[in-house]
């Protein structure tokens, strides 16, 4: 839902945007706790790689 509001504002201002989300609904409590600390790092790495590759074109 938050992504939709960001998209709407970017559309109104004719601004490009990229939203990367991760879904953790199917994780057990133990898996959630494990991923809670590592997932932001992984998401950040993916975003930076995407931006680096996007800027090459």
TIMI-2910 file (N, C-alpha, C, CB; in pm, 1 decimal, decimal comma, always signed):
<rs>
+----------+----------+----------+----------+----------+----------+----------+----------+----------+----------+----------+----------+------+
!      n_x !      n_y !      n_z !     ca_x !     ca_y !     ca_z !      c_x !      c_y !      c_z !     cb_x !     cb_y !     cb_z ! resn !
+----------+----------+----------+----------+----------+----------+----------+----------+----------+----------+----------+----------+------+
!    +81,2 !   -118,8 !     +0,0 !     +0,0 !     +0,0 !     +0,0 !    +85,8 !   +125,5 !     +0,0 !    -92,5 !     -0,4 !   +118,8 !  Unk !
!   +196,8 !   +121,4 !    +71,7 !   +284,0 !   +238,4 !    +72,3 !   +340,4 !   +265,1 !    -66,6 !   +397,9 !   +219,5 !   +172,7 !  Unk !
!   +364,3 !   +159,3 !   -141,3 !   +419,9 !   +173,1 !   -275,6 !   +325,6 !   +250,5 !   -367,1 !   +449,2 !    +35,6 !   -335,1 !  Unk !
!   +198,1 !   +230,3 !   -350,8 !   +100,6 !   +299,7 !   -435,1 !   +104,6 !   +449,9 !   -412,8 !    -39,7 !   +247,1 !   -408,1 !  Unk !
!   +121,0 !   +492,5 !   -289,1 !   +126,1 !   +636,7 !   -262,3 !   +254,8 !   +697,7 !   -317,4 !   +115,4 !   +663,9 !   -110,9 !  Unk !
!   +364,5 !   +626,0 !   -308,6 !   +490,1 !   +673,7 !   -366,5 !   +475,9 !   +683,8 !   -517,9 !   +607,8 !   +579,9 !   -328,8 !  Unk !
!   +417,5 !   +582,5 !   -578,1 !   +397,5 !   +582,9 !   -723,7 !   +309,4 !   +700,2 !   -766,6 !   +334,2 !   +450,0 !   -769,7 !  Unk !
!   +205,3 !   +727,9 !   -691,3 !   +115,0 !   +837,3 !   -725,3 !   +187,0 !   +971,9 !   -721,0 !     -4,5 !   +838,8 !   -630,2 !  Unk !
!   +264,3 !   +996,0 !   -617,9 !   +337,3 !  +1122,8 !   -606,8 !   +440,1 !  +1134,9 !   -718,2 !   +406,3 !  +1134,3 !   -469,3 !  Unk !
!   +512,2 !  +1026,8 !   -747,1 !   +610,3 !  +1030,1 !   -855,5 !   +542,6 !  +1056,3 !   -989,5 !   +688,7 !   +898,4 !   -860,9 !  Unk !
!   +427,6 !   +997,5 !  -1009,8 !   +352,4 !  +1021,2 !  -1133,0 !   +312,6 !  +1168,7 !  -1144,6 !   +226,9 !   +931,4 !  -1137,6 !  Unk !
!   +262,0 !  +1224,0 !  -1036,7 !   +219,2 !  +1363,8 !  -1038,0 !   +333,9 !  +1460,0 !  -1068,1 !   +156,7 !  +1399,6 !   -905,0 !  Unk !
!   +454,8 !  +1422,3 !  -1025,7 !   +571,7 !  +1506,9 !  -1047,9 !   +657,7 !  +1459,5 !  -1164,4 !   +655,1 !  +1512,4 !   -922,9 !  Unk !
!   +605,3 !  +1365,6 !  -1243,4 !   +676,2 !  +1311,2 !  -1359,9 !   +818,0 !  +1266,3 !  -1324,8 !   +681,4 !  +1415,3 !  -1471,6 !  Unk !
!   +827,9 !  +1191,7 !  -1216,6 !   +956,4 !  +1145,6 !  -1165,2 !   +964,1 !   +993,2 !  -1174,5 !   +977,1 !  +1192,6 !  -1019,0 !  Unk !
!  +1076,1 !   +941,5 !  -1224,9 !  +1097,7 !   +797,4 !  -1228,3 !  +1111,8 !   +745,6 !  -1086,1 !  +1222,9 !   +761,8 !  -1312,5 !  Unk !
!  +1074,1 !   +621,1 !  -1066,4 !  +1087,9 !   +560,6 !   -934,3 !  +1105,5 !   +410,6 !   -947,5 !   +966,1 !   +592,7 !   -846,3 !  Unk !
!  +1158,9 !   +350,7 !   -844,5 !  +1175,4 !   +206,3 !   -836,9 !  +1142,3 !   +165,3 !   -694,9 !  +1320,3 !   +161,6 !   -877,6 !  Unk !
!  +1058,6 !    +66,1 !   -681,7 !  +1022,4 !    +15,8 !   -549,3 !  +1060,4 !   -131,0 !   -543,3 !   +869,9 !    +36,0 !   -519,4 !  Unk !
!  +1140,0 !   -166,8 !   -443,8 !  +1180,2 !   -306,2 !   -422,3 !  +1122,5 !   -348,4 !   -288,0 !  +1338,1 !   -323,8 !   -425,9 !  Unk !
!  +1048,5 !   -456,4 !   -291,3 !   +985,4 !   -504,3 !   -168,5 !  +1023,9 !   -649,7 !   -146,3 !   +830,9 !   -488,7 !   -175,1 !  Unk !
!  +1024,0 !   -690,4 !    -22,1 !  +1045,3 !   -831,4 !     +8,7 !   +925,3 !   -880,8 !    +88,4 !  +1178,8 !   -853,3 !    +87,9 !  Unk !
!   +890,8 !  -1004,9 !    +67,9 !   +773,6 !  -1063,2 !   +133,3 !   +821,0 !  -1170,7 !   +229,3 !   +673,1 !  -1121,9 !    +29,0 !  Unk !
!   +775,3 !  -1163,1 !   +352,1 !   +817,5 !  -1260,3 !   +453,0 !   +697,8 !  -1327,1 !   +520,8 !   +905,4 !  -1192,3 !   +558,1 !  Unk !
!   +583,5 !  -1326,6 !   +456,7 !   +461,7 !  -1380,4 !   +517,9 !   +469,3 !  -1529,8 !   +549,3 !   +345,0 !  -1355,1 !   +427,3 !  Unk !
!   +544,0 !  -1604,3 !   +470,4 !   +544,8 !  -1749,4 !   +486,2 !   +658,1 !  -1800,9 !   +575,3 !   +554,7 !  -1814,0 !   +351,5 !  Unk !
!   +722,4 !  -1713,1 !   +648,0 !   +833,4 !  -1755,2 !   +733,0 !   +784,6 !  -1794,8 !   +871,7 !   +937,3 !  -1643,7 !   +743,9 !  Unk !
!   +853,5 !  -1891,4 !   +929,8 !   +825,4 !  -1925,6 !  +1069,1 !   +884,6 !  -1815,5 !  +1157,1 !   +884,5 !  -2066,9 !  +1106,9 !  Unk !
!   +852,6 !  -1817,2 !  +1285,2 !   +903,8 !  -1715,2 !  +1376,9 !  +1056,5 !  -1717,3 !  +1379,7 !   +847,4 !  -1737,0 !  +1519,0 !  Unk !
!  +1114,3 !  -1836,3 !  +1378,6 !  +1260,6 !  -1848,7 !  +1379,9 !  +1321,8 !  -1793,1 !  +1250,7 !  +1301,7 !  -1996,3 !  +1398,6 !  Unk !
!  +1262,9 !  -1828,5 !  +1137,0 !  +1312,3 !  -1778,7 !  +1008,3 !  +1297,7 !  -1627,3 !   +999,1 !  +1237,4 !  -1845,9 !   +892,2 !  Unk !
!  +1188,2 !  -1576,3 !  +1052,4 !  +1166,0 !  -1431,7 !  +1048,7 !  +1275,3 !  -1358,9 !  +1126,6 !  +1027,1 !  -1396,6 !  +1106,0 !  Unk !
!  +1303,7 !  -1406,3 !  +1246,1 !  +1407,3 !  -1342,3 !  +1328,5 !  +1542,9 !  -1347,4 !  +1259,7 !  +1416,0 !  -1409,8 !  +1466,1 !  Unk !
!  +1573,8 !  -1458,3 !  +1194,4 !  +1701,5 !  -1472,1 !  +1123,5 !  +1708,6 !  -1373,7 !  +1006,0 !  +1720,0 !  -1617,7 !  +1072,9 !  Unk !
!  +1602,8 !  -1365,3 !   +928,7 !  +1600,3 !  -1278,8 !   +811,2 !  +1584,0 !  -1131,4 !   +844,6 !  +1489,7 !  -1321,2 !   +720,2 !  Unk !
!  +1530,7 !  -1102,5 !   +961,4 !  +1507,5 !   -963,8 !  +1001,7 !  +1637,8 !   -883,6 !  +1004,3 !  +1440,5 !   -959,3 !  +1139,4 !  Unk !
!  +1746,8 !   -948,0 !  +1038,5 !  +1874,8 !   -877,5 !  +1047,1 !  +1952,7 !   -879,4 !   +916,6 !  +1959,0 !   -937,7 !  +1155,8 !  Unk !
!  +1930,9 !   -980,4 !   +832,5 !  +2007,9 !   -991,8 !   +708,8 !  +1935,4 !   -935,1 !   +587,4 !  +2041,9 !  -1135,8 !   +683,5 !  Unk !
!  +1804,5 !   -935,6 !   +586,7 !  +1728,2 !   -895,7 !   +469,0 !  +1753,6 !   -751,1 !   +425,1 !  +1582,1 !   -914,2 !   +496,1 !  Unk !
!  +1763,3 !   -655,1 !   +517,0 !  +1792,9 !   -518,3 !   +470,1 !  +1924,9 !   -508,1 !   +394,5 !  +1795,8 !   -423,0 !   +587,9 !  Unk !
!  +2025,6 !   -582,3 !   +436,9 !  +2154,2 !   -581,3 !   +367,1 !  +2141,3 !   -640,4 !   +227,5 !  +2259,1 !   -658,6 !   +447,1 !  Unk !
!  +2070,1 !   -751,3 !   +217,1 !  +2051,2 !   -817,0 !    +87,2 !  +1972,1 !   -726,0 !     -6,0 !  +1978,7 !   -953,1 !   +104,0 !  Unk !
!  +1865,2 !   -665,9 !    +44,7 !  +1784,2 !   -574,7 !    -37,5 !  +1866,1 !   -455,5 !    -83,9 !  +1661,4 !   -526,3 !    +40,6 !  Unk !
!  +1948,4 !   -403,8 !     +3,3 !  +2033,9 !   -291,3 !    -33,2 !  +2132,7 !   -327,2 !   -142,9 !  +2108,6 !   -241,6 !    +88,1 !  Unk !
!  +2192,0 !   -445,3 !   -133,3 !  +2286,1 !   -490,6 !   -235,9 !  +2216,2 !   -505,3 !   -371,2 !  +2350,4 !   -624,5 !   -194,5 !  Unk !
!  +2097,9 !   -561,9 !   -370,7 !  +2022,6 !   -578,4 !   -495,4 !  +1990,4 !   -442,1 !   -556,2 !  +1892,4 !   -658,2 !   -470,5 !  Unk !
!  +1945,8 !   -350,1 !   -473,9 !  +1911,8 !   -216,7 !   -524,2 !  +2033,7 !   -147,9 !   -584,1 !  +1853,0 !   -130,5 !   -412,1 !  Unk !
!  +2148,2 !   -155,5 !   -517,4 !  +2269,3 !    -90,9 !   -568,1 !  +2315,9 !   -154,1 !   -698,6 !  +2380,8 !    -98,3 !   -464,3 !  Unk !
!  +2308,4 !   -286,3 !   -708,7 !  +2346,0 !   -352,9 !   -833,5 !  +2252,8 !   -312,0 !   -946,9 !  +2344,0 !   -505,6 !   -815,8 !  Unk !
!  +2124,3 !   -302,8 !   -917,9 !  +2028,4 !   -260,6 !  -1019,3 !  +2060,0 !   -119,0 !  -1066,7 !  +1884,6 !   -267,9 !   -964,4 !  Unk !
!  +2085,6 !    -29,5 !   -973,0 !  +2115,1 !   +109,5 !  -1008,4 !  +2243,3 !   +117,5 !  -1090,7 !  +2127,5 !   +196,4 !   -881,5 !  Unk !
!  +2346,8 !    +43,9 !  -1051,3 !  +2472,1 !    +44,3 !  -1126,9 !  +2449,8 !     -2,7 !  -1270,5 !  +2576,5 !    -44,7 !  -1058,0 !  Unk !
!  +2373,3 !   -110,1 !  -1286,2 !  +2347,1 !   -163,2 !  -1420,6 !  +2254,8 !    -70,5 !  -1499,0 !  +2285,3 !   -303,8 !  -1411,9 !  Unk !
!  +2160,7 !     -8,8 !  -1434,7 !  +2067,4 !    +82,7 !  -1500,7 !  +2142,2 !   +202,2 !  -1555,9 !  +1957,5 !   +128,9 !  -1403,5 !  Unk !
!  +2236,9 !   +252,5 !  -1481,1 !  +2312,7 !   +370,7 !  -1522,7 !  +2405,7 !   +342,5 !  -1641,0 !  +2394,0 !   +423,3 !  -1405,8 !  Unk !
!  +2432,2 !   +216,5 !  -1672,0 !  +2519,4 !   +181,3 !  -1784,1 !  +2450,2 !   +197,8 !  -1918,1 !  +2568,2 !    +39,1 !  -1769,5 !  Unk !
!  +2317,5 !   +206,4 !  -1916,6 !  +2243,0 !   +212,0 !  -2043,4 !  +2187,0 !   +347,8 !  -2070,3 !  +2131,6 !   +112,0 !  -2043,7 !  Unk !
+----------+----------+----------+----------+----------+----------+----------+----------+----------+----------+----------+----------+------+
</rs>
